[in-house]
Amino acid sequence: MKDPEARPDVIPDRPRCPFCEGTRTELHSLFGSHASVSSYWCRDCRSPFEFMKWGESGGDGS
Ligand SMILES: [Zn+2]
């Protein structure tokens, strides 16, 4: 509702879909193939995708 930055460790309600970049997404499962990702469902393109909840080590730049 308010304070979008009040809880930095909370997962986003509606992350952007990586396929169609739509924001009409919904949380499907808190845990996807890894504990650090959540499974979401895109209502626009009807595709499941995973979103990383925490930016832990792994992104060593490119
Ligand atoms: Zn989509």
N, CA, C, O and the ligand as a Tripos MOL2 file, in Angstrom:
@<TRIPOS>MOLECULE
protein
  249   247    63     0     0
PROTEIN
NO_CHARGES

@<TRIPOS>ATOM
      1 N           0.8380   -1.1800    0.0000 N.3       1 MET1
      2 CA          0.0000    0.0000    0.0000 C.3       1 MET1
      3 C           0.8830    1.2440    0.0000 C.2       1 MET1
      4 O           1.1160    1.8660   -1.0370 O.2       1 MET1
      5 N           1.3690    1.5900    1.1920 N.am      2 LYS2
      6 CA          2.3140    2.6930    1.2560 C.3       2 LYS2
      7 C           3.7160    2.1520    1.5100 C.2       2 LYS2
      8 O           3.9360    0.9410    1.5490 O.2       2 LYS2
      9 N           4.6350    3.0530    1.6770 N.am      3 ASP3
     10 CA          5.9940    2.6820    2.0370 C.3       3 ASP3
     11 C           6.5390    1.5130    1.2140 C.2       3 ASP3
     12 O           6.7410    0.4200    1.7440 O.2       3 ASP3
     13 N           6.7680    1.7350   -0.0410 N.am      4 PRO4
     14 CA          7.2780    0.6480   -0.8850 C.3       4 PRO4
     15 C           8.6740    0.2110   -0.4840 C.2       4 PRO4
     16 O           9.1130   -0.8790   -0.8510 O.2       4 PRO4
     17 N           9.3770    1.0510    0.2670 N.am      5 GLU5
     18 CA         10.7410    0.6900    0.6440 C.3       5 GLU5
     19 C          10.8320    0.3150    2.1260 C.2       5 GLU5
     20 O          11.9250    0.1940    2.6790 O.2       5 GLU5
     21 N           9.6880    0.1380    2.7500 N.am      6 ALA6
     22 CA          9.7040   -0.1450    4.1830 C.3       6 ALA6
     23 C          10.1920   -1.5520    4.4730 C.2       6 ALA6
     24 O          10.8160   -1.8010    5.5040 O.2       6 ALA6
     25 N           9.9100   -2.4590    3.5740 N.am      7 ARG7
     26 CA         10.3230   -3.8420    3.7960 C.3       7 ARG7
     27 C          11.1990   -4.3100    2.6350 C.2       7 ARG7
     28 O          10.7020   -4.8590    1.6520 O.2       7 ARG7
     29 N          12.4920   -4.0890    2.7600 N.am      8 PRO8
     30 CA         13.4000   -4.3920    1.6530 C.3       8 PRO8
     31 C          13.5310   -5.8770    1.3700 C.2       8 PRO8
     32 O          13.9460   -6.2700    0.2800 O.2       8 PRO8
     33 N          13.1780   -6.7060    2.3470 N.am      9 ASP9
     34 CA         13.3530   -8.1400    2.1320 C.3       9 ASP9
     35 C          12.0590   -8.8320    1.7000 C.2       9 ASP9
     36 O          12.0020  -10.0570    1.5940 O.2       9 ASP9
     37 N          11.0490   -8.0460    1.4600 N.am     10 VAL10
     38 CA          9.7960   -8.6500    1.0320 C.3      10 VAL10
     39 C           9.8400   -8.8450   -0.4790 C.2      10 VAL10
     40 O          10.4690   -8.0730   -1.2030 O.2      10 VAL10
     41 N           9.1790   -9.8610   -0.9240 N.am     11 ILE11
     42 CA          9.1580  -10.1110   -2.3550 C.3      11 ILE11
     43 C           8.1400   -9.1960   -3.0000 C.2      11 ILE11
     44 O           7.1360   -8.8460   -2.3800 O.2      11 ILE11
     45 N           8.3860   -8.8110   -4.2160 N.am     12 PRO12
     46 CA          7.4460   -7.9110   -4.8860 C.3      12 PRO12
     47 C           6.1270   -8.6060   -5.1890 C.2      12 PRO12
     48 O           6.0870   -9.8030   -5.4740 O.2      12 PRO12
     49 N           5.0640   -7.8420   -5.1230 N.am     13 ASP13
     50 CA          3.7540   -8.4070   -5.4250 C.3      13 ASP13
     51 C           3.6050   -8.6550   -6.9250 C.2      13 ASP13
     52 O           3.0570   -9.6630   -7.3730 O.2      13 ASP13
     53 N           4.1140   -7.6980   -7.6650 N.am     14 ARG14
     54 CA          3.9650   -7.8060   -9.1070 C.3      14 ARG14
     55 C           5.2570   -7.4360   -9.8270 C.2      14 ARG14
     56 O           5.4140   -6.3150  -10.3120 O.2      14 ARG14
     57 N           6.1660   -8.3820   -9.8890 N.am     15 PRO15
     58 CA          7.3840   -8.1190  -10.6490 C.3      15 PRO15
     59 C           7.0570   -8.0780  -12.1410 C.2      15 PRO15
     60 O           6.0320   -8.5980  -12.5820 O.2      15 PRO15
     61 N           7.9260   -7.4670  -12.8870 N.am     16 ARG16
     62 CA          7.6690   -7.3760  -14.3240 C.3      16 ARG16
     63 C           7.9330   -8.7080  -15.0100 C.2      16 ARG16
     64 O           8.9380   -9.3730  -14.7590 O.2      16 ARG16
     65 N           7.0210   -9.0690  -15.8630 N.am     17 CYS17
     66 CA          7.1730  -10.3160  -16.5980 C.3      17 CYS17
     67 C           8.3650  -10.2160  -17.5390 C.2      17 CYS17
     68 O           8.4770   -9.2510  -18.2960 O.2      17 CYS17
     69 N           9.2610  -11.2060  -17.5000 N.am     18 PRO18
     70 CA         10.4470  -11.1850  -18.3510 C.3      18 PRO18
     71 C          10.1240  -11.4670  -19.8090 C.2      18 PRO18
     72 O          10.9590  -11.2320  -20.6830 O.2      18 PRO18
     73 N           8.9420  -11.9590  -20.0810 N.am     19 PHE19
     74 CA          8.5850  -12.3160  -21.4540 C.3      19 PHE19
     75 C           7.8910  -11.1740  -22.1860 C.2      19 PHE19
     76 O           8.2780  -10.8020  -23.2940 O.2      19 PHE19
     77 N           6.8670  -10.6270  -21.5540 N.am     20 CYS20
     78 CA          6.1020   -9.5830  -22.2320 C.3      20 CYS20
     79 C           6.2390   -8.2400  -21.5190 C.2      20 CYS20
     80 O           5.6600   -7.2390  -21.9400 O.2      20 CYS20
     81 N           7.0110   -8.2340  -20.4400 N.am     21 GLU21
     82 CA          7.2350   -7.0250  -19.6620 C.3      21 GLU21
     83 C           5.9480   -6.4520  -19.0860 C.2      21 GLU21
     84 O           5.8750   -5.2680  -18.7550 O.2      21 GLU21
     85 N           4.9580   -7.2860  -18.9730 N.am     22 GLY22
     86 CA          3.7010   -6.8530  -18.3750 C.3      22 GLY22
     87 C           3.8210   -6.8910  -16.8650 C.2      22 GLY22
     88 O           4.6820   -7.5740  -16.3110 O.2      22 GLY22
     89 N           2.9670   -6.1670  -16.2250 N.am     23 THR23
     90 CA          2.9990   -6.1370  -14.7620 C.3      23 THR23
     91 C           1.7730   -6.7990  -14.1560 C.2      23 THR23
     92 O           1.5520   -6.7360  -12.9470 O.2      23 THR23
     93 N           0.9950   -7.4210  -14.9920 N.am     24 ARG24
     94 CA         -0.1730   -8.1290  -14.4590 C.3      24 ARG24
     95 C           0.2410   -9.5420  -14.0620 C.2      24 ARG24
     96 O          -0.2020  -10.5360  -14.6370 O.2      24 ARG24
     97 N           1.1010   -9.5880  -13.0650 N.am     25 THR25
     98 CA          1.6150  -10.8670  -12.6110 C.3      25 THR25
     99 C           1.1110  -11.1530  -11.2110 C.2      25 THR25
    100 O           0.7000  -10.2510  -10.4810 O.2      25 THR25
    101 N           1.1510  -12.3970  -10.8600 N.am     26 GLU26
    102 CA          0.7140  -12.7520   -9.5190 C.3      26 GLU26
    103 C           1.6200  -13.8400   -8.9600 C.2      26 GLU26
    104 O           2.1800  -14.6490   -9.7000 O.2      26 GLU26
    105 N           1.7480  -13.8420   -7.6660 N.am     27 LEU27
    106 CA          2.5980  -14.8240   -7.0160 C.3      27 LEU27
    107 C           1.9580  -16.2030   -7.1040 C.2      27 LEU27
    108 O           0.7950  -16.3980   -6.7520 O.2      27 LEU27
    109 N           2.7410  -17.1360   -7.5750 N.am     28 HIS28
    110 CA          2.2220  -18.4930   -7.6980 C.3      28 HIS28
    111 C           2.7410  -19.3670   -6.5700 C.2      28 HIS28
    112 O           1.9870  -20.1340   -5.9710 O.2      28 HIS28
    113 N           4.0200  -19.2500   -6.2850 N.am     29 SER29
    114 CA          4.6040  -20.0420   -5.2130 C.3      29 SER29
    115 C           5.7860  -19.2850   -4.6340 C.2      29 SER29
    116 O           6.5630  -18.6700   -5.3650 O.2      29 SER29
    117 N           5.9150  -19.3330   -3.3330 N.am     30 LEU30
    118 CA          7.0120  -18.6080   -2.6880 C.3      30 LEU30
    119 C           8.3650  -19.1820   -3.0630 C.2      30 LEU30
    120 O           9.3710  -18.4730   -3.0700 O.2      30 LEU30
    121 N           8.3820  -20.4650   -3.3740 N.am     31 PHE31
    122 CA          9.6480  -21.0960   -3.6920 C.3      31 PHE31
    123 C           9.5760  -21.7830   -5.0430 C.2      31 PHE31
    124 O           8.7030  -22.6120   -5.3030 O.2      31 PHE31
    125 N          10.5000  -21.4210   -5.8740 N.am     32 GLY32
    126 CA         10.5620  -22.0360   -7.1930 C.3      32 GLY32
    127 C          11.5940  -23.1390   -7.1900 C.2      32 GLY32
    128 O          11.6550  -23.9390   -6.2560 O.2      32 GLY32
    129 N          12.4040  -23.1870   -8.2270 N.am     33 SER33
    130 CA         13.4080  -24.2450   -8.3230 C.3      33 SER33
    131 C          14.5010  -24.0520   -7.2860 C.2      33 SER33
    132 O          15.2400  -24.9860   -6.9740 O.2      33 SER33
    133 N          14.6040  -22.8580   -6.7600 N.am     34 HIS34
    134 CA         15.5620  -22.5660   -5.7000 C.3      34 HIS34
    135 C          14.8450  -21.8030   -4.6020 C.2      34 HIS34
    136 O          13.8120  -21.1740   -4.8300 O.2      34 HIS34
    137 N          15.4130  -21.8710   -3.4070 N.am     35 ALA35
    138 CA         14.7970  -21.1760   -2.2820 C.3      35 ALA35
    139 C          14.8730  -19.6660   -2.4590 C.2      35 ALA35
    140 O          14.1130  -18.9180   -1.8440 O.2      35 ALA35
    141 N          15.7860  -19.2320   -3.2960 N.am     36 SER36
    142 CA         15.9780  -17.7970   -3.4610 C.3      36 SER36
    143 C          15.1120  -17.2090   -4.5680 C.2      36 SER36
    144 O          15.1900  -16.0140   -4.8540 O.2      36 SER36
    145 N          14.3030  -18.0330   -5.1770 N.am     37 VAL37
    146 CA         13.4340  -17.5210   -6.2260 C.3      37 VAL37
    147 C          11.9830  -17.8540   -5.9050 C.2      37 VAL37
    148 O          11.6870  -18.8140   -5.1930 O.2      37 VAL37
    149 N          11.1000  -17.0470   -6.4440 N.am     38 SER38
    150 CA          9.6790  -17.3050   -6.2910 C.3      38 SER38
    151 C           9.0680  -17.5330   -7.6610 C.2      38 SER38
    152 O           9.5100  -16.9610   -8.6580 O.2      38 SER38
    153 N           8.0660  -18.3600   -7.6930 N.am     39 SER39
    154 CA          7.3990  -18.6260   -8.9570 C.3      39 SER39
    155 C           6.2280  -17.6570   -9.1230 C.2      39 SER39
    156 O           5.4160  -17.4640   -8.2190 O.2      39 SER39
    157 N           6.1750  -17.0700  -10.2880 N.am     40 TYR40
    158 CA          5.0810  -16.1450  -10.5890 C.3      40 TYR40
    159 C           4.3550  -16.6010  -11.8430 C.2      40 TYR40
    160 O           4.8290  -17.4450  -12.6040 O.2      40 TYR40
    161 N           3.2090  -16.0170  -12.0200 N.am     41 TRP41
    162 CA          2.3990  -16.3320  -13.1860 C.3      41 TRP41
    163 C           2.0140  -15.0260  -13.8510 C.2      41 TRP41
    164 O           1.5020  -14.1150  -13.2020 O.2      41 TRP41
    165 N           2.2610  -14.9410  -15.1380 N.am     42 CYS42
    166 CA          1.9170  -13.7270  -15.8680 C.3      42 CYS42
    167 C           0.5360  -13.8810  -16.4660 C.2      42 CYS42
    168 O           0.2680  -14.8260  -17.2080 O.2      42 CYS42
    169 N          -0.3220  -12.9610  -16.1430 N.am     43 ARG43
    170 CA         -1.7030  -13.0500  -16.6350 C.3      43 ARG43
    171 C          -1.8340  -12.4810  -18.0410 C.2      43 ARG43
    172 O          -2.8500  -12.6660  -18.7110 O.2      43 ARG43
    173 N          -0.8030  -11.7980  -18.4680 N.am     44 ASP44
    174 CA         -0.8570  -11.2320  -19.8110 C.3      44 ASP44
    175 C          -0.5080  -12.2650  -20.8740 C.2      44 ASP44
    176 O          -1.2680  -12.4840  -21.8180 O.2      44 ASP44
    177 N           0.6370  -12.8910  -20.7100 N.am     45 CYS45
    178 CA          1.0540  -13.8790  -21.7070 C.3      45 CYS45
    179 C           0.8610  -15.2970  -21.1850 C.2      45 CYS45
    180 O           1.2060  -16.2720  -21.8520 O.2      45 CYS45
    181 N           0.3140  -15.3920  -20.0030 N.am     46 ARG46
    182 CA          0.0180  -16.6990  -19.4200 C.3      46 ARG46
    183 C           1.2260  -17.6070  -19.3990 C.2      46 ARG46
    184 O           1.1830  -18.7570  -19.8350 O.2      46 ARG46
    185 N           2.2910  -17.0610  -18.8840 N.am     47 SER47
    186 CA          3.5100  -17.8470  -18.7830 C.3      47 SER47
    187 C           4.0280  -17.7970  -17.3590 C.2      47 SER47
    188 O           3.9970  -16.7430  -16.7240 O.2      47 SER47
    189 N           4.5000  -18.9180  -16.8520 N.am     48 PRO48
    190 CA          5.1140  -18.9270  -15.5350 C.3      48 PRO48
    191 C           6.5450  -18.4410  -15.6350 C.2      48 PRO48
    192 O           7.2240  -18.6740  -16.6350 O.2      48 PRO48
    193 N           6.9910  -17.7760  -14.6090 N.am     49 PHE49
    194 CA          8.3940  -17.3560  -14.5860 C.3      49 PHE49
    195 C           8.8270  -17.2760  -13.1430 C.2      49 PHE49
    196 O           8.0070  -17.2980  -12.2250 O.2      49 PHE49
    197 N          10.1280  -17.1830  -12.9600 N.am     50 GLU50
    198 CA         10.6600  -17.1200  -11.6080 C.3      50 GLU50
    199 C          11.3500  -15.7830  -11.3950 C.2      50 GLU50
    200 O          11.9390  -15.2080  -12.3110 O.2      50 GLU50
    201 N          11.2620  -15.3160  -10.1860 N.am     51 PHE51
    202 CA         11.8450  -14.0270   -9.8580 C.3      51 PHE51
    203 C          12.7460  -14.2090   -8.6480 C.2      51 PHE51
    204 O          12.3370  -14.7810   -7.6380 O.2      51 PHE51
    205 N          13.9660  -13.7230   -8.7560 N.am     52 MET52
    206 CA         14.8920  -13.8540   -7.6440 C.3      52 MET52
    207 C          14.5220  -12.8970   -6.5300 C.2      52 MET52
    208 O          14.4100  -11.6880   -6.7330 O.2      52 MET52
    209 N          14.3360  -13.4620   -5.3540 N.am     53 LYS53
    210 CA         13.8770  -12.6440   -4.2290 C.3      53 LYS53
    211 C          15.0000  -11.8030   -3.6520 C.2      53 LYS53
    212 O          14.8040  -10.6440   -3.2880 O.2      53 LYS53
    213 N          16.1710  -12.3970   -3.5750 N.am     54 TRP54
    214 CA         17.2740  -11.6600   -2.9810 C.3      54 TRP54
    215 C          18.4470  -11.6440   -3.9510 C.2      54 TRP54
    216 O          18.7510  -12.6430   -4.6020 O.2      54 TRP54
    217 N          19.0770  -10.5250   -4.0300 N.am     55 GLY55
    218 CA         20.2360  -10.4110   -4.9050 C.3      55 GLY55
    219 C          21.4960  -10.8970   -4.2200 C.2      55 GLY55
    220 O          22.4430  -10.1350   -4.0280 O.2      55 GLY55
    221 N          21.5030  -12.1730   -3.8510 N.am     56 GLU56
    222 CA         22.6910  -12.7010   -3.2020 C.3      56 GLU56
    223 C          23.7960  -12.9260   -4.2150 C.2      56 GLU56
    224 O          23.6210  -12.6860   -5.4090 O.2      56 GLU56
    225 N          24.9160  -13.3810   -3.7320 N.am     57 SER57
    226 CA         26.0770  -13.5680   -4.5840 C.3      57 SER57
    227 C          25.7110  -14.4370   -5.7830 C.2      57 SER57
    228 O          24.8940  -15.3520   -5.6800 O.2      57 SER57
    229 N          26.3100  -14.1440   -6.8840 N.am     58 GLY58
    230 CA         25.9700  -14.8650   -8.0900 C.3      58 GLY58
    231 C          26.0430  -13.9240   -9.2820 C.2      58 GLY58
    232 O          26.3550  -14.3250  -10.4040 O.2      58 GLY58
    233 N          25.7450  -12.6620   -9.0050 N.am     59 GLY59
    234 CA         25.8390  -11.6910  -10.0790 C.3      59 GLY59
    235 C          27.2190  -11.0440  -10.0740 C.2      59 GLY59
    236 O          27.4370  -10.0110   -9.4400 O.2      59 GLY59
    237 N          28.1200  -11.6580  -10.7750 N.am     60 ASP60
    238 CA         29.4740  -11.1360  -10.8020 C.3      60 ASP60
    239 C          29.6780  -10.1980  -11.9840 C.2      60 ASP60
    240 O          30.7890  -10.0590  -12.4970 O.2      60 ASP60
    241 N          28.6340   -9.5790  -12.3950 N.am     61 GLY61
    242 CA         28.7460   -8.6380  -13.5060 C.3      61 GLY61
    243 C          28.9670   -9.3540  -14.8220 C.2      61 GLY61
    244 O          29.1020  -10.5760  -14.8670 O.2      61 GLY61
    245 N          29.0020   -8.5920  -15.8710 N.am     62 SER62
    246 CA         29.2070   -9.2150  -17.1710 C.3      62 SER62
    247 C          29.9950   -8.3010  -18.0650 C.2      62 SER62
    248 O          30.2740   -8.6490  -19.2120 O.2      62 SER62
    249 ZN          4.0400  -11.9420  -19.6180 Zn       63 ZN63
@<TRIPOS>BOND
     1     1     2 1
     2     2     3 1
     3     3     4 2
     4     3     5 am
     5     5     6 1
     6     6     7 1
     7     7     8 2
     8     7     9 am
     9     9    10 1
    10    10    11 1
    11    11    12 2
    12    11    13 am
    13    13    14 1
    14    14    15 1
    15    15    16 2
    16    15    17 am
    17    17    18 1
    18    18    19 1
    19    19    20 2
    20    19    21 am
    21    21    22 1
    22    22    23 1
    23    23    24 2
    24    23    25 am
    25    25    26 1
    26    26    27 1
    27    27    28 2
    28    27    29 am
    29    29    30 1
    30    30    31 1
    31    31    32 2
    32    31    33 am
    33    33    34 1
    34    34    35 1
    35    35    36 2
    36    35    37 am
    37    37    38 1
    38    38    39 1
    39    39    40 2
    40    39    41 am
    41    41    42 1
    42    42    43 1
    43    43    44 2
    44    43    45 am
    45    45    46 1
    46    46    47 1
    47    47    48 2
    48    47    49 am
    49    49    50 1
    50    50    51 1
    51    51    52 2
    52    51    53 am
    53    53    54 1
    54    54    55 1
    55    55    56 2
    56    55    57 am
    57    57    58 1
    58    58    59 1
    59    59    60 2
    60    59    61 am
    61    61    62 1
    62    62    63 1
    63    63    64 2
    64    63    65 am
    65    65    66 1
    66    66    67 1
    67    67    68 2
    68    67    69 am
    69    69    70 1
    70    70    71 1
    71    71    72 2
    72    71    73 am
    73    73    74 1
    74    74    75 1
    75    75    76 2
    76    75    77 am
    77    77    78 1
    78    78    79 1
    79    79    80 2
    80    79    81 am
    81    81    82 1
    82    82    83 1
    83    83    84 2
    84    83    85 am
    85    85    86 1
    86    86    87 1
    87    87    88 2
    88    87    89 am
    89    89    90 1
    90    90    91 1
    91    91    92 2
    92    91    93 am
    93    93    94 1
    94    94    95 1
    95    95    96 2
    96    95    97 am
    97    97    98 1
    98    98    99 1
    99    99   100 2
   100    99   101 am
   101   101   102 1
   102   102   103 1
   103   103   104 2
   104   103   105 am
   105   105   106 1
   106   106   107 1
   107   107   108 2
   108   107   109 am
   109   109   110 1
   110   110   111 1
   111   111   112 2
   112   111   113 am
   113   113   114 1
   114   114   115 1
   115   115   116 2
   116   115   117 am
   117   117   118 1
   118   118   119 1
   119   119   120 2
   120   119   121 am
   121   121   122 1
   122   122   123 1
   123   123   124 2
   124   123   125 am
   125   125   126 1
   126   126   127 1
   127   127   128 2
   128   127   129 am
   129   129   130 1
   130   130   131 1
   131   131   132 2
   132   131   133 am
   133   133   134 1
   134   134   135 1
   135   135   136 2
   136   135   137 am
   137   137   138 1
   138   138   139 1
   139   139   140 2
   140   139   141 am
   141   141   142 1
   142   142   143 1
   143   143   144 2
   144   143   145 am
   145   145   146 1
   146   146   147 1
   147   147   148 2
   148   147   149 am
   149   149   150 1
   150   150   151 1
   151   151   152 2
   152   151   153 am
   153   153   154 1
   154   154   155 1
   155   155   156 2
   156   155   157 am
   157   157   158 1
   158   158   159 1
   159   159   160 2
   160   159   161 am
   161   161   162 1
   162   162   163 1
   163   163   164 2
   164   163   165 am
   165   165   166 1
   166   166   167 1
   167   167   168 2
   168   167   169 am
   169   169   170 1
   170   170   171 1
   171   171   172 2
   172   171   173 am
   173   173   174 1
   174   174   175 1
   175   175   176 2
   176   175   177 am
   177   177   178 1
   178   178   179 1
   179   179   180 2
   180   179   181 am
   181   181   182 1
   182   182   183 1
   183   183   184 2
   184   183   185 am
   185   185   186 1
   186   186   187 1
   187   187   188 2
   188   187   189 am
   189   189   190 1
   190   190   191 1
   191   191   192 2
   192   191   193 am
   193   193   194 1
   194   194   195 1
   195   195   196 2
   196   195   197 am
   197   197   198 1
   198   198   199 1
   199   199   200 2
   200   199   201 am
   201   201   202 1
   202   202   203 1
   203   203   204 2
   204   203   205 am
   205   205   206 1
   206   206   207 1
   207   207   208 2
   208   207   209 am
   209   209   210 1
   210   210   211 1
   211   211   212 2
   212   211   213 am
   213   213   214 1
   214   214   215 1
   215   215   216 2
   216   215   217 am
   217   217   218 1
   218   218   219 1
   219   219   220 2
   220   219   221 am
   221   221   222 1
   222   222   223 1
   223   223   224 2
   224   223   225 am
   225   225   226 1
   226   226   227 1
   227   227   228 2
   228   227   229 am
   229   229   230 1
   230   230   231 1
   231   231   232 2
   232   231   233 am
   233   233   234 1
   234   234   235 1
   235   235   236 2
   236   235   237 am
   237   237   238 1
   238   238   239 1
   239   239   240 2
   240   239   241 am
   241   241   242 1
   242   242   243 1
   243   243   244 2
   244   243   245 am
   245   245   246 1
   246   246   247 1
   247   247   248 2
@<TRIPOS>SUBSTRUCTURE
     1 MET1         2 RESIDUE 1 A MET
     2 LYS2         6 RESIDUE 1 A LYS
     3 ASP3        10 RESIDUE 1 A ASP
     4 PRO4        14 RESIDUE 1 A PRO
     5 GLU5        18 RESIDUE 1 A GLU
     6 ALA6        22 RESIDUE 1 A ALA
     7 ARG7        26 RESIDUE 1 A ARG
     8 PRO8        30 RESIDUE 1 A PRO
     9 ASP9        34 RESIDUE 1 A ASP
    10 VAL10       38 RESIDUE 1 A VAL
    11 ILE11       42 RESIDUE 1 A ILE
    12 PRO12       46 RESIDUE 1 A PRO
    13 ASP13       50 RESIDUE 1 A ASP
    14 ARG14       54 RESIDUE 1 A ARG
    15 PRO15       58 RESIDUE 1 A PRO
    16 ARG16       62 RESIDUE 1 A ARG
    17 CYS17       66 RESIDUE 1 A CYS
    18 PRO18       70 RESIDUE 1 A PRO
    19 PHE19       74 RESIDUE 1 A PHE
    20 CYS20       78 RESIDUE 1 A CYS
    21 GLU21       82 RESIDUE 1 A GLU
    22 GLY22       86 RESIDUE 1 A GLY
    23 THR23       90 RESIDUE 1 A THR
    24 ARG24       94 RESIDUE 1 A ARG
    25 THR25       98 RESIDUE 1 A THR
    26 GLU26      102 RESIDUE 1 A GLU
    27 LEU27      106 RESIDUE 1 A LEU
    28 HIS28      110 RESIDUE 1 A HIS
    29 SER29      114 RESIDUE 1 A SER
    30 LEU30      118 RESIDUE 1 A LEU
    31 PHE31      122 RESIDUE 1 A PHE
    32 GLY32      126 RESIDUE 1 A GLY
    33 SER33      130 RESIDUE 1 A SER
    34 HIS34      134 RESIDUE 1 A HIS
    35 ALA35      138 RESIDUE 1 A ALA
    36 SER36      142 RESIDUE 1 A SER
    37 VAL37      146 RESIDUE 1 A VAL
    38 SER38      150 RESIDUE 1 A SER
    39 SER39      154 RESIDUE 1 A SER
    40 TYR40      158 RESIDUE 1 A TYR
    41 TRP41      162 RESIDUE 1 A TRP
    42 CYS42      166 RESIDUE 1 A CYS
    43 ARG43      170 RESIDUE 1 A ARG
    44 ASP44      174 RESIDUE 1 A ASP
    45 CYS45      178 RESIDUE 1 A CYS
    46 ARG46      182 RESIDUE 1 A ARG
    47 SER47      186 RESIDUE 1 A SER
    48 PRO48      190 RESIDUE 1 A PRO
    49 PHE49      194 RESIDUE 1 A PHE
    50 GLU50      198 RESIDUE 1 A GLU
    51 PHE51      202 RESIDUE 1 A PHE
    52 MET52      206 RESIDUE 1 A MET
    53 LYS53      210 RESIDUE 1 A LYS
    54 TRP54      214 RESIDUE 1 A TRP
    55 GLY55      218 RESIDUE 1 A GLY
    56 GLU56      222 RESIDUE 1 A GLU
    57 SER57      226 RESIDUE 1 A SER
    58 GLY58      230 RESIDUE 1 A GLY
    59 GLY59      234 RESIDUE 1 A GLY
    60 ASP60      238 RESIDUE 1 A ASP
    61 GLY61      242 RESIDUE 1 A GLY
    62 SER62      246 RESIDUE 1 A SER
    63 ZN63       249 GROUP 0 **** ****
